[in-house]
Every structure is written in structure tokens, then in C-alpha cells.
Amino acid sequence: MTVPDIHLNDGKTIPQLGFGVFQIEPKDTAEAVSQALQIGYRHIDTAEMYGNEKEVGEAVASSGLDRSDLFITSKLNNGFHRPDDARRAFDQTLSDLGLDYVDLFLIHWPLPTRYDGDYVSTWQTLEEFYRDGRSRSIGVSNFNPHHLRRLHEETTVRPAVDQIEVHPFLAQDDVRAFCHEHEIAVEAWSPIAQGAVLDDPTITEIARRVGKSTAQVVLRWHIQRGDIVFPKSVSPERMKENFEIFDFELEDVDMAMITGLDRHERTGPDPDTFDLIPS
């Protein structure tokens, strides 16, 4: 089964479906990533704050796959936004992953109430990694339109992606519209709202009609909207099910019904107020 690519604004491409390792314990990460790679995933999404970059690297190293066939994303820890700290943290990411470069590196959160509200100098530091080739693309995570607008006005490299919380209960159409206007690809984290959407009667009825699981229907909704998605699981059966979403399509009416479930309901923090710096 072939996963489609999304074209980024810097000329690179990214697989539209990936495998996320958020909340997977380090001791379980290498096995989970190895299973995902065996199933066919080639896009792996990790982060410094997840604490499992080393284990992702172990799975990649033991996979036997060519580095050029993989797309690896990581993200800057909230505690390292100052430029020199960001440089050291990025060096550590490459060391922990055992790689010479990552395909995508993101500012994990804008943290507008920290660092005197300065995420611009942090972004300019990521631009260094982009220019020296150690991060083939750079982007942001959890940035709202006003955060993105500031980067657009004060810096030279557009983010290639914005990774935001998106699911049927939080459609994020305002952020997605801004990103579309500025050719920024949208990545959807928490794509099934940590399971909260799976018992919704509308989604359940659509799943029954198309002969797919509710999770497959929701992931397909993301795909047809054009978003990049990376569900996580430690179950090989669930990984395989999540991968099998390219042999059916949802009708326009089904897409509209799922989008209409939007409640502006988050499972995670508000990017305008979130300020956690892990100890």
C-alpha cells in the first residue's frame, strides 16, 4: 500500500501518514517503531520532550532501511528556546537519534508567556539548521495564526509545516485556512482525540456503512482534508489497521458530517497560555 506524499513549500516532500511515538515509554519505543517500519510506515514523529529519541534511533539503525527512505521528525524541548540552548539541544537530538540530519525539526510550542515572548530568535536558530542541511525542513508546532504571522513578518524562511491538535471535535479550520494561504502543510496530532471521537454516533454509522473501523474513518477524514497524520499505538494489529486507510474514500456528505462535529474541544493545552518547561 503506497502512502501519498505531501509537497512542502521548500521543495521537499513528506509522507502523509506516519507513526507517532508520543506517550510511548522509552522501553517500548524501539520495538514499536520496528513493528511500524515492518508494516510499511516510513515517517516517524518524535520529540525531545518525549524522552525516546534514542530508542527511535535504535529502531532505525536496526531496520536495514536506507536513510533516504525514511522521514524522521523531532521537536525542540520547551526549556531550550534561547539560541545557544537550541543549538546544543539540536546537536543532542542528532546524537540521540544517531543521525547526521533530521528531515524535519519543529519548535514544539510557541510559549508566548515565556522568554519575553520571543520565539522569533528561536525560529532564526532553526533557520541555521535548515541552511546547513542538518534539518532538511523546519517548522513549528501548536502555532496559531498570530504566531505564524509574526514569523512571516520578521523572518525569511517560512515554516514548512505547523503541527497542531486536529480531530473531528477540534477542526481548527481557522489555522488550516491561514496555513493553506501561506503554503504551510498542516500536521494533525491527537487525530482521534485520544479515542474520544470513536464512539460518536455519526462516525460509528459512517464506519458501519463503509465497512471500516471508526479509527480508520477518522484517519481517512484527515487524509482527504489534506492533513498529515501520525497515529500512535504499541499494538501491531492497530498499527496495521491505521495503515490500511488508502483503499476507500469517504463521500463528500460523510466528510461534511464529520467536520460538522466540531465543538472547539481540545484534548491538550491552549497554545496561547501553555508555558510548561519540563524539569
C-alpha positions as YAML, in Angstrom:
chain: A
units: angstrom
residues:
- id: 1
  name: MET
  ca: [0.00, 0.00, 0.00]
- id: 2
  name: THR
  ca: [1.52, 3.32, -1.09]
- id: 3
  name: VAL
  ca: [1.34, 6.30, 1.26]
- id: 4
  name: PRO
  ca: [0.91, 9.57, -0.67]
- id: 5
  name: ASP
  ca: [3.42, 12.38, -0.28]
- id: 6
  name: ILE
  ca: [2.62, 15.98, 0.57]
- id: 7
  name: HIS
  ca: [4.73, 18.62, -1.18]
- id: 8
  name: LEU
  ca: [6.23, 21.17, 1.19]
- id: 9
  name: ASN
  ca: [6.93, 24.82, 0.44]
- id: 10
  name: ASP
  ca: [10.70, 24.23, 0.49]
- id: 11
  name: GLY
  ca: [10.59, 21.69, -2.34]
- id: 12
  name: LYS
  ca: [10.75, 18.62, -0.10]
- id: 13
  name: THR
  ca: [8.05, 16.00, 0.36]
- id: 14
  name: ILE
  ca: [6.67, 14.28, 3.45]
- id: 15
  name: PRO
  ca: [4.66, 11.04, 3.70]
- id: 16
  name: GLN
  ca: [1.08, 11.93, 4.58]
- id: 17
  name: LEU
  ca: [0.77, 9.06, 7.05]
- id: 18
  name: GLY
  ca: [3.36, 8.50, 9.74]
- id: 19
  name: PHE
  ca: [3.85, 6.81, 13.09]
- id: 20
  name: GLY
  ca: [3.88, 8.87, 16.30]
- id: 21
  name: VAL
  ca: [5.68, 7.91, 19.49]
- id: 22
  name: PHE
  ca: [4.13, 10.43, 21.91]
- id: 23
  name: GLN
  ca: [3.46, 8.77, 25.29]
- id: 24
  name: ILE
  ca: [5.18, 5.53, 24.27]
- id: 25
  name: GLU
  ca: [7.52, 4.57, 27.09]
- id: 26
  name: PRO
  ca: [11.20, 4.56, 26.10]
- id: 27
  name: LYS
  ca: [11.45, 0.86, 26.98]
- id: 28
  name: ASP
  ca: [8.70, 0.11, 24.46]
- id: 29
  name: THR
  ca: [9.67, 2.57, 21.74]
- id: 30
  name: ALA
  ca: [12.30, 0.63, 19.79]
- id: 31
  name: GLU
  ca: [10.01, -2.38, 19.43]
- id: 32
  name: ALA
  ca: [7.01, -0.22, 18.48]
- id: 33
  name: VAL
  ca: [8.97, 1.68, 15.83]
- id: 34
  name: SER
  ca: [10.47, -1.55, 14.49]
- id: 35
  name: GLN
  ca: [6.97, -3.02, 14.13]
- id: 36
  name: ALA
  ca: [5.76, 0.14, 12.40]
- id: 37
  name: LEU
  ca: [8.64, 0.04, 9.92]
- id: 38
  name: GLN
  ca: [7.94, -3.62, 9.18]
- id: 39
  name: ILE
  ca: [4.29, -2.79, 8.44]
- id: 40
  name: GLY
  ca: [5.37, -0.09, 6.00]
- id: 41
  name: TYR
  ca: [5.50, 3.21, 7.85]
- id: 42
  name: ARG
  ca: [8.41, 5.37, 6.73]
- id: 43
  name: HIS
  ca: [7.60, 8.59, 8.60]
- id: 44
  name: ILE
  ca: [8.40, 8.65, 12.33]
- id: 45
  name: ASP
  ca: [7.46, 11.58, 14.59]
- id: 46
  name: THR
  ca: [9.28, 12.03, 17.90]
- id: 47
  name: ALA
  ca: [10.38, 14.94, 20.12]
- id: 48
  name: GLU
  ca: [12.98, 15.81, 22.71]
- id: 49
  name: MET
  ca: [10.25, 16.05, 25.35]
- id: 50
  name: TYR
  ca: [9.04, 12.52, 24.63]
- id: 51
  name: GLY
  ca: [12.30, 11.15, 26.02]
- id: 52
  name: ASN
  ca: [12.52, 8.39, 23.41]
- id: 53
  name: GLU
  ca: [14.73, 9.73, 20.62]
- id: 54
  name: LYS
  ca: [17.49, 7.23, 21.41]
- id: 55
  name: GLU
  ca: [15.08, 4.33, 21.09]
- id: 56
  name: VAL
  ca: [13.74, 5.68, 17.79]
- id: 57
  name: GLY
  ca: [17.34, 5.82, 16.60]
- id: 58
  name: GLU
  ca: [17.92, 2.22, 17.70]
- id: 59
  name: ALA
  ca: [14.94, 1.04, 15.67]
- id: 60
  name: VAL
  ca: [16.06, 2.99, 12.61]
- id: 61
  name: ALA
  ca: [19.61, 1.66, 12.88]
- id: 62
  name: SER
  ca: [18.44, -1.95, 13.14]
- id: 63
  name: SER
  ca: [15.79, -1.67, 10.41]
- id: 64
  name: GLY
  ca: [18.10, -2.29, 7.47]
- id: 65
  name: LEU
  ca: [16.34, 0.51, 5.58]
- id: 66
  name: ASP
  ca: [18.20, 3.17, 3.65]
- id: 67
  name: ARG
  ca: [18.22, 6.50, 5.45]
- id: 68
  name: SER
  ca: [16.90, 8.17, 2.30]
- id: 69
  name: ASP
  ca: [13.75, 6.04, 2.51]
- id: 70
  name: LEU
  ca: [12.84, 7.38, 5.97]
- id: 71
  name: PHE
  ca: [11.37, 10.67, 7.16]
- id: 72
  name: ILE
  ca: [12.31, 11.50, 10.76]
- id: 73
  name: THR
  ca: [10.83, 14.44, 12.69]
- id: 74
  name: SER
  ca: [11.80, 15.75, 16.10]
- id: 75
  name: LYS
  ca: [10.97, 18.86, 18.10]
- id: 76
  name: LEU
  ca: [12.75, 21.37, 20.33]
- id: 77
  name: ASN
  ca: [12.26, 20.98, 24.08]
- id: 78
  name: ASN
  ca: [10.44, 23.92, 25.69]
- id: 79
  name: GLY
  ca: [13.37, 24.51, 28.02]
- id: 80
  name: PHE
  ca: [15.79, 25.28, 25.19]
- id: 81
  name: HIS
  ca: [14.35, 28.23, 23.27]
- id: 82
  name: ARG
  ca: [17.35, 30.53, 23.77]
- id: 83
  name: PRO
  ca: [19.56, 30.29, 20.65]
- id: 84
  name: ASP
  ca: [22.61, 28.70, 22.27]
- id: 85
  name: ASP
  ca: [20.41, 26.27, 24.19]
- id: 86
  name: ALA
  ca: [18.56, 25.40, 20.98]
- id: 87
  name: ARG
  ca: [21.85, 24.70, 19.19]
- id: 88
  name: ARG
  ca: [23.00, 22.35, 21.96]
- id: 89
  name: ALA
  ca: [19.61, 20.64, 22.10]
- id: 90
  name: PHE
  ca: [19.58, 20.08, 18.35]
- id: 91
  name: ASP
  ca: [23.08, 18.59, 18.48]
- id: 92
  name: GLN
  ca: [21.84, 16.25, 21.21]
- id: 93
  name: THR
  ca: [18.84, 15.23, 19.11]
- id: 94
  name: LEU
  ca: [21.09, 14.20, 16.23]
- id: 95
  name: SER
  ca: [23.37, 12.35, 18.64]
- id: 96
  name: ASP
  ca: [20.49, 10.53, 20.35]
- id: 97
  name: LEU
  ca: [18.91, 9.57, 17.02]
- id: 98
  name: GLY
  ca: [22.30, 8.51, 15.67]
- id: 99
  name: LEU
  ca: [21.70, 10.54, 12.51]
- id: 100
  name: ASP
  ca: [23.58, 13.15, 10.51]
- id: 101
  name: TYR
  ca: [20.35, 15.00, 9.77]
- id: 102
  name: VAL
  ca: [16.63, 15.00, 10.50]
- id: 103
  name: ASP
  ca: [14.05, 15.51, 7.81]
- id: 104
  name: LEU
  ca: [12.04, 17.95, 9.89]
- id: 105
  name: PHE
  ca: [12.70, 19.84, 13.12]
- id: 106
  name: LEU
  ca: [9.99, 21.84, 14.87]
- id: 107
  name: ILE
  ca: [9.59, 24.39, 17.63]
- id: 108
  name: HIS
  ca: [7.34, 22.30, 19.86]
- id: 109
  name: TRP
  ca: [5.34, 25.16, 21.44]
- id: 110
  name: PRO
  ca: [5.41, 28.95, 20.91]
- id: 111
  name: LEU
  ca: [5.46, 29.68, 24.68]
- id: 112
  name: PRO
  ca: [4.33, 33.31, 24.24]
- id: 113
  name: THR
  ca: [4.38, 33.93, 28.01]
- id: 114
  name: ARG
  ca: [7.98, 32.72, 28.33]
- id: 115
  name: TYR
  ca: [11.30, 34.08, 27.06]
- id: 116
  name: ASP
  ca: [9.84, 37.63, 26.93]
- id: 117
  name: GLY
  ca: [7.51, 36.36, 24.22]
- id: 118
  name: ASP
  ca: [10.46, 35.81, 21.88]
- id: 119
  name: TYR
  ca: [10.04, 32.77, 19.69]
- id: 120
  name: VAL
  ca: [11.45, 34.67, 16.69]
- id: 121
  name: SER
  ca: [15.09, 34.23, 17.72]
- id: 122
  name: THR
  ca: [14.32, 30.55, 18.33]
- id: 123
  name: TRP
  ca: [12.99, 30.27, 14.79]
- id: 124
  name: GLN
  ca: [16.03, 32.07, 13.41]
- id: 125
  name: THR
  ca: [18.18, 29.44, 15.11]
- id: 126
  name: LEU
  ca: [16.22, 26.69, 13.37]
- id: 127
  name: GLU
  ca: [16.91, 28.55, 10.13]
- id: 128
  name: GLU
  ca: [20.61, 27.87, 10.79]
- id: 129
  name: PHE
  ca: [19.94, 24.12, 10.96]
- id: 130
  name: TYR
  ca: [18.00, 24.36, 7.71]
- id: 131
  name: ARG
  ca: [20.71, 26.28, 5.90]
- id: 132
  name: ASP
  ca: [23.50, 23.92, 6.98]
- id: 133
  name: GLY
  ca: [21.43, 20.91, 5.89]
- id: 134
  name: ARG
  ca: [21.22, 19.21, 9.25]
- id: 135
  name: SER
  ca: [17.45, 19.67, 9.17]
- id: 136
  name: ARG
  ca: [16.15, 19.23, 5.66]
- id: 137
  name: SER
  ca: [12.96, 21.12, 6.55]
- id: 138
  name: ILE
  ca: [11.93, 23.19, 9.57]
- id: 139
  name: GLY
  ca: [8.55, 24.01, 11.01]
- id: 140
  name: VAL
  ca: [6.52, 24.75, 14.09]
- id: 141
  name: SER
  ca: [4.01, 23.01, 16.31]
- id: 142
  name: ASN
  ca: [1.00, 24.46, 18.11]
- id: 143
  name: PHE
  ca: [1.35, 27.85, 16.45]
- id: 144
  name: ASN
  ca: [-1.82, 29.88, 15.93]
- id: 145
  name: PRO
  ca: [-2.25, 32.33, 13.02]
- id: 146
  name: HIS
  ca: [-0.97, 35.32, 15.01]
- id: 147
  name: HIS
  ca: [2.19, 33.39, 15.94]
- id: 148
  name: LEU
  ca: [2.70, 32.40, 12.31]
- id: 149
  name: ARG
  ca: [2.01, 35.92, 11.09]
- id: 150
  name: ARG
  ca: [4.81, 37.25, 13.30]
- id: 151
  name: LEU
  ca: [7.28, 34.75, 11.83]
- id: 152
  name: HIS
  ca: [6.07, 35.69, 8.35]
- id: 153
  name: GLU
  ca: [6.73, 39.37, 9.05]
- id: 154
  name: GLU
  ca: [10.04, 39.10, 10.94]
- id: 155
  name: THR
  ca: [11.93, 36.15, 9.39]
- id: 156
  name: THR
  ca: [12.94, 34.88, 5.95]
- id: 157
  name: VAL
  ca: [12.16, 31.14, 5.93]
- id: 158
  name: ARG
  ca: [8.52, 30.08, 6.05]
- id: 159
  name: PRO
  ca: [7.68, 27.13, 8.28]
- id: 160
  name: ALA
  ca: [7.21, 24.05, 6.12]
- id: 161
  name: VAL
  ca: [4.59, 22.65, 8.50]
- id: 162
  name: ASP
  ca: [2.51, 23.55, 11.52]
- id: 163
  name: GLN
  ca: [1.74, 20.53, 13.70]
- id: 164
  name: ILE
  ca: [-1.48, 21.26, 15.61]
- id: 165
  name: GLU
  ca: [-4.14, 19.40, 17.51]
- id: 166
  name: VAL
  ca: [-6.82, 18.42, 14.97]
- id: 167
  name: HIS
  ca: [-9.67, 15.93, 15.18]
- id: 168
  name: PRO
  ca: [-13.42, 15.95, 14.46]
- id: 169
  name: PHE
  ca: [-14.15, 17.72, 17.77]
- id: 170
  name: LEU
  ca: [-11.50, 20.38, 17.00]
- id: 171
  name: ALA
  ca: [-11.45, 21.01, 13.25]
- id: 172
  name: GLN
  ca: [-9.09, 24.03, 13.51]
- id: 173
  name: ASP
  ca: [-10.34, 25.45, 10.22]
- id: 174
  name: ASP
  ca: [-9.06, 28.96, 11.03]
- id: 175
  name: VAL
  ca: [-5.48, 27.73, 11.50]
- id: 176
  name: ARG
  ca: [-5.76, 25.44, 8.49]
- id: 177
  name: ALA
  ca: [-7.02, 28.32, 6.32]
- id: 178
  name: PHE
  ca: [-4.06, 30.52, 7.29]
- id: 179
  name: CYS
  ca: [-1.65, 27.66, 6.62]
- id: 180
  name: HIS
  ca: [-3.24, 26.97, 3.24]
- id: 181
  name: GLU
  ca: [-2.93, 30.64, 2.27]
- id: 182
  name: HIS
  ca: [0.78, 30.63, 3.14]
- id: 183
  name: GLU
  ca: [1.53, 27.14, 1.78]
- id: 184
  name: ILE
  ca: [2.27, 25.68, 5.20]
- id: 185
  name: ALA
  ca: [1.36, 22.00, 5.48]
- id: 186
  name: VAL
  ca: [-0.80, 21.00, 8.46]
- id: 187
  name: GLU
  ca: [0.08, 18.02, 10.62]
- id: 188
  name: ALA
  ca: [-2.62, 16.71, 12.93]
- id: 189
  name: TRP
  ca: [-1.69, 15.49, 16.39]
- id: 190
  name: SER
  ca: [-4.23, 13.72, 18.60]
- id: 191
  name: PRO
  ca: [-6.05, 12.77, 15.37]
- id: 192
  name: ILE
  ca: [-8.71, 10.69, 17.13]
- id: 193
  name: ALA
  ca: [-8.89, 12.94, 20.23]
- id: 194
  name: GLN
  ca: [-7.23, 10.23, 22.33]
- id: 195
  name: GLY
  ca: [-10.11, 7.95, 21.38]
- id: 196
  name: ALA
  ca: [-12.89, 10.36, 22.37]
- id: 197
  name: VAL
  ca: [-14.35, 10.55, 18.85]
- id: 198
  name: LEU
  ca: [-14.51, 6.80, 18.25]
- id: 199
  name: ASP
  ca: [-17.87, 6.28, 19.94]
- id: 200
  name: ASP
  ca: [-19.55, 9.24, 18.25]
- id: 201
  name: PRO
  ca: [-22.81, 8.03, 16.63]
- id: 202
  name: THR
  ca: [-22.16, 9.87, 13.36]
- id: 203
  name: ILE
  ca: [-18.73, 8.32, 12.93]
- id: 204
  name: THR
  ca: [-19.99, 4.93, 14.07]
- id: 205
  name: GLU
  ca: [-22.74, 4.97, 11.43]
- id: 206
  name: ILE
  ca: [-20.33, 6.01, 8.65]
- id: 207
  name: ALA
  ca: [-17.91, 3.26, 9.70]
- id: 208
  name: ARG
  ca: [-20.69, 0.68, 9.60]
- id: 209
  name: ARG
  ca: [-21.74, 1.80, 6.14]
- id: 210
  name: VAL
  ca: [-18.26, 1.75, 4.59]
- id: 211
  name: GLY
  ca: [-17.15, -1.41, 6.39]
- id: 212
  name: LYS
  ca: [-14.23, 0.16, 8.24]
- id: 213
  name: SER
  ca: [-13.38, 0.83, 11.86]
- id: 214
  name: THR
  ca: [-14.22, 4.20, 13.38]
- id: 215
  name: ALA
  ca: [-10.50, 4.96, 13.70]
- id: 216
  name: GLN
  ca: [-9.96, 4.24, 10.00]
- id: 217
  name: VAL
  ca: [-12.85, 6.54, 9.09]
- id: 218
  name: VAL
  ca: [-11.44, 9.40, 11.17]
- id: 219
  name: LEU
  ca: [-7.93, 8.94, 9.80]
- id: 220
  name: ARG
  ca: [-9.37, 8.88, 6.28]
- id: 221
  name: TRP
  ca: [-11.19, 12.15, 7.03]
- id: 222
  name: HIS
  ca: [-7.81, 13.69, 7.90]
- id: 223
  name: ILE
  ca: [-6.21, 12.34, 4.74]
- id: 224
  name: GLN
  ca: [-8.96, 13.65, 2.47]
- id: 225
  name: ARG
  ca: [-8.74, 17.07, 4.13]
- id: 226
  name: GLY
  ca: [-5.09, 17.13, 3.10]
- id: 227
  name: ASP
  ca: [-3.58, 16.93, 6.56]
- id: 228
  name: ILE
  ca: [-0.57, 14.86, 7.56]
- id: 229
  name: VAL
  ca: [-1.38, 12.41, 10.33]
- id: 230
  name: PHE
  ca: [0.65, 10.05, 12.54]
- id: 231
  name: PRO
  ca: [-1.42, 7.88, 14.87]
- id: 232
  name: LYS
  ca: [0.37, 6.01, 17.62]
- id: 233
  name: SER
  ca: [-0.08, 2.53, 19.01]
- id: 234
  name: VAL
  ca: [2.05, -0.21, 20.53]
- id: 235
  name: SER
  ca: [-0.27, -2.86, 19.11]
- id: 236
  name: PRO
  ca: [0.88, -4.29, 15.74]
- id: 237
  name: GLU
  ca: [-2.75, -5.04, 14.87]
- id: 238
  name: ARG
  ca: [-3.77, -1.44, 15.48]
- id: 239
  name: MET
  ca: [-0.72, -0.13, 13.61]
- id: 240
  name: LYS
  ca: [-1.70, -2.25, 10.63]
- id: 241
  name: GLU
  ca: [-5.33, -1.11, 10.81]
- id: 242
  name: ASN
  ca: [-4.23, 2.55, 10.93]
- id: 243
  name: PHE
  ca: [-2.08, 1.94, 7.87]
- id: 244
  name: GLU
  ca: [-4.94, 0.49, 5.83]
- id: 245
  name: ILE
  ca: [-6.80, 3.71, 5.01]
- id: 246
  name: PHE
  ca: [-5.98, 4.12, 1.32]
- id: 247
  name: ASP
  ca: [-8.33, 1.54, -0.16]
- id: 248
  name: PHE
  ca: [-11.54, 3.52, 0.37]
- id: 249
  name: GLU
  ca: [-12.85, 7.08, 0.16]
- id: 250
  name: LEU
  ca: [-15.43, 8.99, 2.13]
- id: 251
  name: GLU
  ca: [-18.24, 10.69, 0.24]
- id: 252
  name: ASP
  ca: [-18.48, 14.47, 0.40]
- id: 253
  name: VAL
  ca: [-21.55, 14.22, 2.61]
- id: 254
  name: ASP
  ca: [-19.67, 11.99, 5.06]
- id: 255
  name: MET
  ca: [-16.74, 14.42, 5.14]
- id: 256
  name: ALA
  ca: [-19.13, 17.30, 5.86]
- id: 257
  name: MET
  ca: [-20.90, 15.36, 8.61]
- id: 258
  name: ILE
  ca: [-17.61, 14.60, 10.37]
- id: 259
  name: THR
  ca: [-16.37, 18.17, 10.03]
- id: 260
  name: GLY
  ca: [-19.72, 19.31, 11.44]
- id: 261
  name: LEU
  ca: [-18.92, 17.56, 14.72]
- id: 262
  name: ASP
  ca: [-16.52, 20.40, 15.60]
- id: 263
  name: ARG
  ca: [-17.00, 21.51, 19.21]
- id: 264
  name: HIS
  ca: [-13.80, 23.57, 19.52]
- id: 265
  name: GLU
  ca: [-12.92, 20.98, 22.16]
- id: 266
  name: ARG
  ca: [-9.24, 20.41, 22.95]
- id: 267
  name: THR
  ca: [-7.63, 17.37, 24.49]
- id: 268
  name: GLY
  ca: [-4.40, 19.32, 25.02]
- id: 269
  name: PRO
  ca: [-3.35, 22.78, 26.20]
- id: 270
  name: ASP
  ca: [-4.13, 26.15, 24.65]
- id: 271
  name: PRO
  ca: [-1.03, 27.35, 22.75]
- id: 272
  name: ASP
  ca: [-1.66, 30.96, 23.87]
- id: 273
  name: THR
  ca: [-1.30, 30.07, 27.55]
- id: 274
  name: PHE
  ca: [0.72, 26.84, 27.69]
- id: 275
  name: ASP
  ca: [4.04, 27.52, 29.41]
- id: 276
  name: LEU
  ca: [5.29, 24.18, 30.75]
- id: 277
  name: ILE
  ca: [9.05, 23.74, 30.84]
- id: 278
  name: PRO
  ca: [9.86, 20.14, 31.81]
- id: 279
  name: SER
  ca: [12.19, 19.74, 34.76]
...
